[in-house]
Amino acid sequence: SPTALFMITLGIVTSTLTVMSANHWLTAWLGLELNMISILPTITKQKHPRATEAATKYFLTQAIASALMLFSSTLNAWQTGSWDITQLNNKLSCILMVSALTMKMGAAPAHFWLPEVLQGSTMMTALIITTWQKIAPITLLYMISNHIQPSIVLTIGLLSIMVGGWGGINQTQLRKMMAYSSIAHLGWTMTAISITPNIALTNIIIYMTMSTPFFLLLTTTMSKTLQTMTTTWIHAPTTAIVMTLLLFSMAGLPPLTGFTPKLLILNMLVTHKLTILATTMALLSLLSLIFYLRTTYLLTSTATPTTTQSTTLWRLKTNQNQTTTILTPIALFNLTILPTLLM
């Protein structure tokens, strides 16, 4: 119903804004709990066992992460006498807090819930989980970035890039593929969060800008598997071209938008004498490129002998979402702002 939808949307937005404006750990924890409770009805919207399973997995994972976060902040308050978010001076508390926030976002090694939850959700819910739901934990990581040991987040970041690449190669389900893509992009953010938090923030914002139009186009074409994408070129060639460019952008190919944050992060790592790590990350990102290229091949270079079997998938609505139109140019063409970012 419209009232329920309004209340859920209000809860999701308000909870994230609460975390972003919080100075006290308990306020941030309360915001994250409200955020979790608000998203659960959207996951269980489908009356299907898979949706119930996804909601249960999401709830249990987030509850464990919240408990760990509460324990970490209490331990820090006990040791330092401060509940201030920016005063996370206790080393053990900081490690536990990073672990909790990593689990909440779905970065490796606590990533196992994300592909399963996305697979049991609708495409729009998957979009919210991979974009909006990451804002609150990333904000908290940004606020405690001065206290984070670089070795911890660099390890998590490298592991996430590797897991995101390896995991996505085998997938035929688009939601699972996008989940592993999200894990890989989160890895790039994690590597930069303790050294240059502003670049990490830029990276996650650009990822959200790229993935949002892609998810919206998947919703428009009603594509859920790689097989259903083979007829895209025949029925909607413009859509196929845009989706191809968005995939290339997510892969980080120049001169598209996705190339910029990767270049900035690699430049930052080389500047801080972490050349081996930068090289390893660049090579591991080629794993993600494999499944992006496979998807673009199916989008543009294949055509089924007959499309009568899949005609029901292509009763496209004429009134398309305007968000796609607005975000797609931003997600693709950043040549004008590239020199400014590099200065």
C-alpha positions as CSV (number, residue, x, y, z in Angstrom):
1,S,0.0,0.0,0.0
2,P,1.2,3.6,-0.5
3,T,1.2,4.3,3.2
4,A,3.4,1.3,4.0
5,L,5.7,2.2,1.1
6,F,6.0,5.8,2.4
7,M,6.7,4.6,5.9
8,I,9.4,2.2,4.7
9,T,11.0,4.8,2.5
10,L,10.9,7.3,5.3
11,G,12.5,4.8,7.7
12,I,15.3,3.9,5.2
13,V,16.1,7.6,4.5
14,T,15.8,8.9,8.1
15,S,17.9,6.1,9.5
16,T,20.8,6.8,7.1
17,L,20.6,10.5,7.8
18,T,20.6,9.8,11.5
19,V,23.9,7.9,11.2
20,M,25.4,10.5,9.0
21,S,24.7,13.3,11.5
22,A,25.5,11.3,14.7
23,N,28.3,12.1,17.1
24,H,27.5,9.4,19.7
25,W,28.0,5.7,19.1
26,L,24.6,4.8,20.5
27,T,22.9,7.2,18.1
28,A,24.8,5.7,15.2
29,W,23.9,2.2,16.4
30,L,20.2,3.2,16.7
31,G,20.3,4.6,13.1
32,L,21.8,1.3,11.7
33,E,19.2,-0.8,13.6
34,L,16.3,1.3,12.2
35,N,17.9,1.0,8.8
36,M,17.9,-2.8,9.0
37,I,14.3,-3.0,10.3
38,S,13.1,-0.6,7.5
39,I,14.7,-2.7,4.6
40,L,13.3,-6.1,5.8
41,P,9.7,-5.5,4.6
42,T,11.0,-4.7,1.1
43,I,13.0,-7.9,0.9
44,T,10.0,-10.0,2.0
45,K,7.6,-8.2,-0.4
46,Q,7.7,-11.2,-2.7
47,K,5.6,-14.0,-1.2
48,H,8.2,-16.6,-1.9
49,P,10.4,-18.9,0.3
50,R,13.5,-17.5,-1.3
51,A,12.6,-14.0,-0.2
52,T,11.9,-15.2,3.4
53,E,15.3,-16.9,3.4
54,A,17.0,-13.8,2.1
55,A,15.4,-11.6,4.8
56,T,16.4,-14.1,7.5
57,K,20.0,-14.2,6.3
58,Y,20.1,-10.4,6.1
59,F,18.6,-10.0,9.6
60,L,21.0,-12.5,11.3
61,T,24.1,-11.0,9.6
62,Q,23.1,-7.4,10.4
63,A,22.2,-8.4,14.0
64,I,25.6,-10.0,14.6
65,A,27.3,-7.0,13.1
66,S,25.2,-4.6,15.3
67,A,26.1,-6.6,18.4
68,L,29.8,-6.5,17.5
69,M,29.5,-2.8,16.9
70,L,27.8,-2.2,20.3
71,F,30.4,-4.3,22.1
72,S,33.2,-2.4,20.4
73,S,31.9,1.1,21.2
74,T,31.2,0.0,24.8
75,L,34.7,-1.3,25.2
76,N,36.1,1.9,23.8
77,A,33.9,4.0,26.2
78,W,35.1,1.8,29.1
79,Q,38.8,2.3,28.2
80,T,38.7,6.0,27.2
81,G,35.6,7.4,28.9
82,S,34.2,8.8,25.6
83,W,31.3,7.8,23.4
84,D,32.3,10.2,20.6
85,I,32.6,8.5,17.2
86,T,35.8,10.3,16.3
87,Q,37.5,9.2,19.5
88,L,37.9,5.5,18.8
89,N,41.4,5.4,20.4
90,N,41.3,1.8,21.7
91,K,43.1,-0.5,19.2
92,L,40.9,-3.6,19.9
93,S,37.8,-1.5,19.6
94,C,38.9,-0.1,16.3
95,I,39.6,-3.6,14.9
96,L,36.2,-4.9,16.1
97,M,34.4,-1.8,14.7
98,V,36.0,-2.2,11.3
99,S,35.0,-5.9,11.3
100,A,31.4,-5.0,12.2
101,L,31.1,-2.3,9.5
102,T,32.7,-4.6,7.0
103,M,30.1,-7.3,7.8
104,K,27.3,-4.7,7.4
105,M,28.5,-3.7,4.0
106,G,29.3,-7.2,2.7
107,A,33.0,-6.8,2.1
108,A,35.3,-9.9,2.2
109,P,35.7,-12.1,4.3
110,A,32.2,-11.4,5.6
111,H,30.6,-11.2,2.2
112,F,28.8,-14.6,2.0
113,W,25.3,-13.2,2.8
114,L,25.3,-10.5,0.0
115,P,24.9,-12.7,-3.2
116,E,22.2,-14.9,-1.5
117,V,20.2,-11.9,-0.2
118,L,20.3,-10.2,-3.5
119,Q,19.2,-13.3,-5.3
120,G,16.2,-13.6,-3.1
121,S,15.2,-9.9,-3.5
122,T,13.6,-7.9,-6.3
123,M,15.9,-5.9,-8.6
124,M,14.9,-2.6,-7.0
125,T,15.6,-4.0,-3.5
126,A,19.0,-5.3,-4.7
127,L,19.7,-1.8,-5.9
128,I,19.0,-0.3,-2.5
129,I,21.1,-2.9,-0.7
130,T,24.1,-2.4,-3.0
131,T,24.0,1.4,-3.0
132,W,21.9,3.2,-0.3
133,Q,22.5,0.7,2.5
134,K,26.3,1.2,2.2
135,I,26.1,4.9,2.9
136,A,25.8,4.7,6.7
137,P,28.7,2.2,7.3
138,I,30.9,4.1,4.9
139,T,30.2,7.3,6.8
140,L,31.2,5.7,10.1
141,L,34.4,4.3,8.5
142,Y,35.1,7.8,7.1
143,M,34.7,9.3,10.6
144,I,37.1,6.8,12.3
145,S,39.6,6.7,9.4
146,N,42.3,8.4,11.4
147,H,42.3,5.5,13.9
148,I,42.2,2.6,11.5
149,Q,45.3,0.6,11.0
150,P,46.1,0.7,7.2
151,S,47.2,-3.0,7.2
152,I,43.7,-4.2,8.2
153,V,41.7,-2.3,5.6
154,L,44.3,-2.9,2.9
155,T,44.0,-6.7,3.6
156,I,40.2,-6.5,3.5
157,G,40.3,-4.4,0.3
158,L,42.6,-6.8,-1.5
159,L,40.6,-9.8,-0.4
160,S,37.4,-8.1,-1.5
161,I,38.7,-7.4,-5.0
162,M,39.9,-11.0,-5.3
163,V,36.6,-12.5,-4.0
164,G,34.5,-10.1,-6.1
165,G,36.5,-11.1,-9.3
166,W,36.6,-14.9,-8.7
167,G,33.0,-15.1,-7.5
168,G,31.5,-13.2,-10.4
169,I,33.1,-15.3,-13.1
170,N,30.9,-18.3,-12.5
171,Q,27.6,-16.5,-12.2
172,T,24.7,-16.7,-14.7
173,Q,22.3,-14.8,-12.4
174,L,22.6,-11.1,-12.9
175,R,21.8,-10.2,-9.3
176,K,24.5,-12.4,-8.0
177,M,26.9,-11.1,-10.6
178,M,26.2,-7.5,-9.4
179,A,26.6,-8.6,-5.8
180,Y,30.2,-9.7,-6.6
181,S,30.7,-6.6,-8.6
182,S,29.7,-4.6,-5.5
183,I,32.1,-6.6,-3.3
184,A,35.0,-5.9,-5.7
185,H,34.2,-2.1,-5.8
186,L,33.9,-2.1,-2.1
187,G,37.4,-3.5,-2.0
188,W,38.8,-0.5,-3.9
189,T,37.0,1.8,-1.4
190,M,38.5,-0.1,1.6
191,T,42.0,0.2,0.4
192,A,41.8,4.0,0.3
193,I,39.7,4.6,3.4
194,S,42.6,4.8,5.9
195,I,45.1,6.6,3.7
196,T,43.0,9.1,1.7
197,P,39.3,8.9,2.9
198,N,38.2,11.5,0.3
199,I,39.2,9.4,-2.6
200,A,37.5,6.4,-1.0
201,L,34.3,8.5,-0.7
202,T,34.6,9.5,-4.4
203,N,35.0,5.9,-5.4
204,I,31.9,4.7,-3.6
205,I,29.8,7.6,-4.9
206,I,30.9,7.0,-8.5
207,Y,30.1,3.3,-8.1
208,M,26.6,4.1,-6.9
209,T,26.2,6.5,-9.9
210,M,27.2,3.7,-12.3
211,S,25.3,0.8,-10.8
212,T,22.0,2.7,-10.3
213,P,21.2,3.2,-14.0
214,F,22.4,-0.4,-14.8
215,F,19.9,-1.9,-12.2
216,L,17.2,0.4,-13.5
217,L,17.8,-0.8,-17.1
218,L,17.7,-4.4,-15.8
219,T,14.3,-3.7,-14.2
220,T,13.1,-2.1,-17.5
221,T,14.1,-5.1,-19.6
222,M,13.1,-7.6,-17.0
223,S,16.4,-9.4,-17.3
224,K,17.4,-11.7,-14.5
225,T,19.8,-14.1,-16.1
226,L,22.5,-13.8,-18.8
227,Q,20.4,-16.0,-21.1
228,T,17.5,-13.4,-21.1
229,M,20.0,-10.7,-22.2
230,T,20.7,-12.3,-25.5
231,T,17.7,-10.8,-27.2
232,T,18.3,-7.3,-25.9
233,W,20.1,-6.1,-29.1
234,I,17.2,-7.2,-31.3
235,H,14.4,-5.5,-29.3
236,A,16.2,-2.5,-27.8
237,P,19.6,-1.7,-29.4
238,T,19.9,1.6,-27.7
239,T,19.4,0.0,-24.3
240,A,22.0,-2.6,-25.2
241,I,24.6,0.0,-26.1
242,V,24.0,2.0,-22.9
243,M,24.2,-1.2,-20.8
244,T,27.4,-2.2,-22.5
245,L,29.0,1.2,-21.8
246,L,27.8,1.1,-18.2
247,L,29.5,-2.4,-17.8
248,F,32.7,-1.0,-19.4
249,S,32.5,1.9,-16.9
250,M,32.1,-0.4,-14.0
251,A,35.1,-2.4,-15.3
252,G,37.2,0.7,-15.1
253,L,38.0,1.2,-18.8
254,P,39.1,4.6,-19.9
255,P,37.8,7.2,-20.8
256,L,34.6,6.2,-18.9
257,T,33.8,7.4,-15.4
258,G,34.7,4.2,-13.6
259,F,38.3,4.6,-14.7
260,T,38.8,7.8,-12.6
261,P,38.5,6.5,-9.0
262,K,40.7,3.4,-9.9
263,L,43.4,5.7,-11.3
264,L,43.2,8.0,-8.3
265,I,43.5,5.0,-5.8
266,L,46.4,3.4,-7.7
267,N,48.1,6.8,-7.9
268,M,47.6,7.2,-4.1
269,L,49.0,3.7,-3.4
270,V,52.1,4.3,-5.5
271,T,52.7,7.7,-3.8
272,H,52.7,5.9,-0.4
273,K,55.3,3.4,-1.7
274,L,52.7,0.5,-2.0
275,T,53.5,-0.3,-5.6
276,I,53.3,-4.1,-5.2
277,L,49.8,-3.7,-3.7
278,A,48.7,-1.4,-6.5
279,T,50.0,-3.8,-9.2
280,T,48.2,-6.7,-7.5
281,M,44.9,-4.8,-7.3
282,A,45.2,-3.8,-11.0
283,L,45.8,-7.4,-12.0
284,L,43.0,-8.7,-9.8
285,S,40.5,-6.2,-11.4
286,L,41.0,-8.1,-14.6
287,L,39.0,-11.0,-13.1
288,S,36.0,-8.6,-12.8
289,L,36.7,-7.5,-16.4
290,I,36.1,-11.1,-17.6
291,F,32.5,-11.3,-16.5
292,Y,31.8,-7.8,-17.6
293,L,33.1,-8.6,-21.1
294,R,31.1,-11.9,-21.1
295,T,27.9,-9.9,-20.4
296,T,28.7,-7.3,-23.0
297,Y,29.3,-10.1,-25.6
298,L,25.9,-11.6,-24.8
299,L,24.3,-8.2,-25.0
300,T,25.7,-7.1,-28.3
301,S,27.2,-10.0,-30.3
302,T,24.6,-12.8,-29.9
303,A,21.1,-13.2,-31.4
304,T,18.8,-16.1,-30.9
305,P,17.3,-17.8,-34.1
306,T,13.8,-16.9,-32.9
307,T,12.6,-14.6,-30.2
308,T,9.0,-15.8,-30.0
309,Q,9.8,-17.8,-26.8
310,S,10.8,-14.6,-25.0
311,T,8.4,-12.0,-26.3
312,T,6.7,-11.6,-22.9
313,L,10.0,-10.2,-21.6
314,W,9.9,-7.4,-24.1
315,R,6.6,-5.6,-23.4
316,L,8.5,-2.6,-22.5
317,K,6.8,0.3,-20.8
318,T,6.9,3.6,-22.7
319,N,7.1,5.8,-19.6
320,Q,10.6,5.0,-18.5
321,N,12.3,6.1,-15.2
322,Q,13.8,9.5,-15.6
323,T,16.5,8.7,-13.1
324,T,18.2,6.4,-15.7
325,T,18.3,9.3,-18.2
326,I,19.9,11.6,-15.7
327,L,22.5,9.2,-14.2
328,T,23.6,7.5,-17.4
329,P,25.6,10.5,-18.9
330,I,27.2,11.1,-15.5
331,A,28.1,7.4,-15.2
332,L,29.8,7.4,-18.7
333,F,31.3,10.7,-19.6
334,N,33.6,12.3,-17.1
335,L,36.3,13.6,-19.5
336,T,35.4,17.2,-18.6
337,I,36.0,16.7,-14.8
338,L,38.9,14.3,-15.1
339,P,41.7,17.1,-15.0
340,T,40.1,18.7,-12.0
341,L,40.0,15.4,-10.1
342,L,43.7,14.7,-10.9
343,M,44.9,18.1,-9.7
